[in-house]
Amino acid sequence: AGVTHAVAAAGNLFNASFRASAPRDYAEAQAQESFRYAAFFHAMREHGVALPPSVFEAWFLTAAHGEDELQRIEAALPHAAQAAQTARP
């Protein structure tokens, strides 16, 4: 959808941020286009995917996430990316 984003990961923890590169510290995390997260969050939720309520929180992938859950996430992402792209501050 053309929305600028980066994903940082460590093991089964990861986070998406709305900036060109993953933030390396809190100041860089604050400088992202965090206004996009609310639209992204709600679009994912509308498609059955629950995310952390804040752009500053880590996401977790666990053994409880099977093929069905991963397919649901994959199907929801284009809708959420579009919502994030069209979000305005």
Secondary structure in CASP SS format (residue, H / E / C, confidence):
PFRMAT SS
TARGET T0000
AUTHOR 0000-0000-0000
METHOD secondary structure of the structure
MODEL  1
A C 1.00
G C 1.00
V C 1.00
T C 1.00
H C 1.00
A E 1.00
V E 1.00
A E 1.00
A E 1.00
A E 1.00
G C 1.00
N C 1.00
L E 1.00
F E 1.00
N E 1.00
A E 1.00
S E 1.00
F C 1.00
R C 1.00
A C 1.00
S C 1.00
A C 1.00
P C 1.00
R C 1.00
D C 1.00
Y H 1.00
A H 1.00
E H 1.00
A H 1.00
Q H 1.00
A C 1.00
Q C 1.00
E C 1.00
S C 1.00
F H 1.00
R H 1.00
Y H 1.00
A H 1.00
A H 1.00
F H 1.00
F H 1.00
H H 1.00
A H 1.00
M H 1.00
R H 1.00
E H 1.00
H C 1.00
G C 1.00
V C 1.00
A C 1.00
L C 1.00
P C 1.00
P C 1.00
S C 1.00
V C 1.00
F C 1.00
E C 1.00
A C 1.00
W E 1.00
F E 1.00
L C 1.00
T C 1.00
A C 1.00
A C 1.00
H C 1.00
G C 1.00
E H 1.00
D H 1.00
E H 1.00
L H 1.00
Q H 1.00
R H 1.00
I H 1.00
E H 1.00
A H 1.00
A H 1.00
L H 1.00
P H 1.00
H H 1.00
A H 1.00
A H 1.00
Q H 1.00
A H 1.00
A H 1.00
Q H 1.00
T H 1.00
A C 1.00
R C 1.00
P C 1.00
END
